[in-house]
Amino acid sequence: MERRIGSILFEPTKVLYRLLLYYLGFFVLFYFPLMLFLDSCCFVNSVVTLFLRLKGDTMFEFV
């Protein structure tokens, strides 16, 4: 009887723990590298825009 009560109590905890691990694994494998890539793209875009503004190119000036 105690074994049955323990499995009822701890089985949802194990399921939630696995879901949390899967979510963290997905975040680390896909979302985090994507954010790093997009952040580097924004950095490159900012540097290029700054360079063109310093160069005096009016096409890239913002109002």
C-alpha positions as CSV (number, residue, x, y, z in Angstrom):
1,M,0.0,0.0,0.0
2,E,2.8,2.4,0.9
3,R,4.4,1.7,-2.5
4,R,1.3,2.6,-4.3
5,I,0.8,5.9,-2.4
6,G,4.5,6.7,-3.0
7,S,4.1,6.1,-6.8
8,I,1.0,8.3,-6.9
9,L,2.8,11.1,-5.1
10,F,6.2,10.9,-6.8
11,E,5.2,10.0,-10.4
12,P,3.9,13.5,-11.3
13,T,7.0,14.9,-9.7
14,K,9.2,12.8,-12.0
15,V,7.1,13.8,-15.0
16,L,7.4,17.5,-14.2
17,Y,11.2,17.0,-13.6
18,R,11.5,15.4,-17.0
19,L,9.5,18.1,-18.7
20,L,11.7,20.7,-17.1
21,L,14.9,18.9,-18.3
22,Y,13.5,18.7,-21.8
23,Y,12.6,22.3,-21.8
24,L,16.1,23.3,-20.5
25,G,17.7,21.0,-23.1
26,F,15.6,22.6,-25.9
27,F,16.5,26.1,-24.6
28,V,20.3,25.3,-24.5
29,L,20.3,23.5,-27.9
30,F,18.1,25.8,-29.9
31,Y,17.1,29.1,-28.3
32,F,20.3,30.1,-26.7
33,P,22.5,29.7,-29.9
34,L,19.7,31.5,-31.9
35,M,19.8,34.4,-29.5
36,L,23.6,34.6,-29.7
37,F,23.4,34.6,-33.5
38,L,20.7,37.3,-33.6
39,D,22.7,39.3,-31.0
40,S,25.8,39.1,-33.2
41,C,23.8,40.1,-36.2
42,C,22.5,43.2,-34.4
43,F,26.0,44.0,-33.3
44,V,27.3,43.8,-36.9
45,N,24.3,45.9,-38.0
46,S,25.1,48.5,-35.4
47,V,28.7,48.7,-36.3
48,V,27.9,49.0,-40.0
49,T,25.3,51.7,-39.4
50,L,27.7,53.6,-37.2
51,F,30.5,53.3,-39.8
52,L,28.1,54.6,-42.5
53,R,27.0,57.5,-40.3
54,L,30.6,58.5,-39.5
55,K,31.4,58.2,-43.2
56,G,28.6,60.7,-43.9
57,D,26.3,58.5,-45.9
58,T,22.9,60.2,-45.6
59,M,21.0,57.2,-46.9
60,F,21.3,55.5,-43.5
61,E,20.5,58.5,-41.3
62,F,17.4,58.1,-39.2
63,V,14.9,60.9,-38.5
